[in-house]
Amino acid sequence: MIFTNPAGAPELACDECGCRWFDRMTGACYECGAAVSADSRAEYARALDAFAADRARAGAAAAGKRP
């Protein structure tokens, strides 16, 4: 499950309990112990890539508007 934080960045949350804290060594949720699926990790990676691309476009547009 992907949430968007107040800054607009994506955050990965547990599909089982909604927690946003994961043990990256085991790939499991700290709250309920559910495994983070490969599909969830891939979806999160795509969301991060899209966020980074949007930020880069915004930065380029802002730089182009400067005198």
Helices and strands as residue ranges (DSSP letters): E 2-4, E 10-12, E 22-23, E 28-29, H 38-65
